[in-house]
């Protein structure tokens, strides 16, 4: 039996290996350079992404929703798809938009107040441009929700957003003890309904109260005439 080792020793292998050339010495340098370039580019992309994404966080703006809260009446639920689209267009919380529709019209397209406010969001005539149909849902939403967004930006809170939408942005900036009765009632209904929606409730006691105080009539008009 051959007693020589099956493998040559490390020294023997090294002696038989060709001497390292320039390419062998340069490979680690290329590797370090390549890694450095990739790290630099990656860091640059992160900084660019952060710069593009930096903007003030709107406290009233929720993360994208799959639907509006279940507390709203069936007449408003029928507008869910539109509400989600309008909310995205005007950067508003869908439940806030649904709340305003709920107490303004209960989804009744032809709603009209004694003061002349019209449509789903009860928009006053002077907000419309010449030739626009105030009762067209998209047109009514465009004019109403633009103003709601302005009210939100001016007020900064949901209470003041609702107050500004009902009584005017300037009026909402007045001390609350100087708000007129209609504005006080509007915030009383809308603010708690909105809070119930965001709390994940399946029904709203405040919405039930609104229905019992005349809101049910609006909803009946919506059911019978839309």
N, C-alpha and C positions, 0 to 999 in steps of 0.2 A: 504494500500500500504506500502511495506517495504521501510523505509527511509534510510536504510544503504547504503553507497556508493557502486557503482557497482564494483569498483576495490579497492584492498587493497592499503594502502599508501605505499610509497617507503620504509619507515622505517619498516613497517610490513613485506614487501617482503624481505628486507635485513635480518630481524630477523629470517625469516623462511628458508633462503638459507643456505646451508652448508658452513662452513668456507673454504676459498680458500686453496687448497693444494699445494704441491711442484710443481706439473705439471703446475698449473696455473701460478706460478711465473716464471717457466722456459720457457714457450712459447714465451714471448717477447724476451728473450735472444737468443733463437734459431732463431727467425725471424731476429733479427739484425745480427747475425752471418751469416745466409744464404744470406741476402742481401749484406753483405760485400764481401762474397766469389764471388757472381755473378758479382758485380761491379769490383772486382779485375781481374777476368777472362776476362770480357769484355774489360777492359782497356788494358790488356796484348795482346788481339787479335788485338786491334787497333794499338798498337805499333809494333807488328809483321808485320801487313799489311803495315804500313808506311815504315818499314825498308826494306821489300821486294820490295816495289814500288819505292824507292828512286833511281833515276838515272838522269843524266843530260838531260835536255829537248833539243831535237834536233829542232832548229828553222826552219829547212826545212821539218820537218816531220809533215804532216797534220793528223787530225783525220781520222779514216777510212771513205772512200768514197763509195757511192753506184755505182758510175760510173765515167768515165772520162768526162771532160768538152765537151760541144757540139761544140766547135770551130774547133775541129780537122776534117780532111777530112774523107769521108766515108771509104777510104782504111785503115785508122788507127782505126776508130771506130770498124771495123770488129775484131780487136784484143783486144777489151775492156776487155773481160773476162780474157784473158791471162795477159794483162797489170795489172789488179787488183791483180791477183795471184802473179805475179812476184814482184810487188811493195811490197806486204806484206812479201814475202820471203826475200827481200833485204832491207827492211825498207826504202823505198823511196816513195816520193809523186807520186801517179799515174799520175798526170798531168805533172810532170817532166819527167817521163818515156815516156809518150805519146809524149811530146815535142821532146825528143831525137829521138824517132822512126820517128816522122813526118819529121824532117829535115835530118835524116840520110838515110832513105829508103822509106818513105811514105808507110811503110808496105809491101815493095817488098822483099820477102824472098831471092831471088837470087841476090840481089843488090851487086855490086862489083865495087870498085873505082879503078882509075888508080894506086893508091898507094898500092892496094892489100887488102884494108879493105873489109870485107865480111858480108853479112847477114843483118838482120833487124836493128841491132845496129852498123853496120859497124865496126866490131872488127878486129884488125890486127892479122895476122896468128900466131905471137909469143905468143899470149895470150891463144891459144888452146893447150890442151894436145894431145899427140900422139894418133891417132886413133879416135879423135873426129871429127864429121862432123860440120864444121863451119857454114853451112847453116841451120842446124836443129834449129828451133825456140827456143826450150828450152835450147839447148847448147849455142847458140848465146847470148841469154838473160843472161844465167848464167855467161858467161865470160864478157860480156859487162856491165851488171848491177853491178857486183862485183866491176869493175873498177870505175863505176859511183859513187858507194857508197864510195869508197876510196877517190875519188876526192872531194866528199861532206865533208867527215870528215877532209880532209886536208885544203880545202878552206873555209868552214864555211858559205859561201853565195852562192846563186844560180848562180850569175855571175861567180864566181871562180870555182864552180862545173862544169859548162858548159865549161869554158875555159880549165880546167884541163882534161875534157873528150876528148876534141878535140885536144889540143896541148900538153898534158902531164901534170901531176901534178906539176912537177918541173918548167915547162915553165909557168904555170899559176901563180906561186909565184913571177915571175919577175914583175917589174913595168909595168903597162899597156901600156906605150908608147914604150915598147920593145916587145910587142906581135907581132907575124907575122900577115900578112893580113888575112890569112885564119881563125886564131883564133878570130880576131876582127869581121869578118863577121859572124862567128858561134855564137858568143855571141850576136851580133846585131839581128840575127834572133831569136835565141832560148830564150833569156831572155824576150823579149817583148811578144813573143807568150805565154810563161809560165805566165807572169803577166796578160795577157788577159784571160787566162784560169782561173786563181784564182780570177779574178774580176767578174766572172760569166757572161761574155759576150756570146752572141750566135754566134758571128763571130769575127775574129781577122783581123784588117787591116794589121798587120805585116805578118800574115800568107798569106793573099791575095798577098801581095808584094812578099813574097817568091815564091809563085806559079807562079807569072808573071815573075820571074827572073830565071826560069829553074826548079823549083820544080814540076811543072805540068807534066813534062816529067817522073819523077820518079813515080808519081801517076798513070800515064797512063801505065807504065810497070807493076805496081802492079795490076791494073785492068785486064790487058790482059794476065798475066803470072802466077799469084798465083793459 
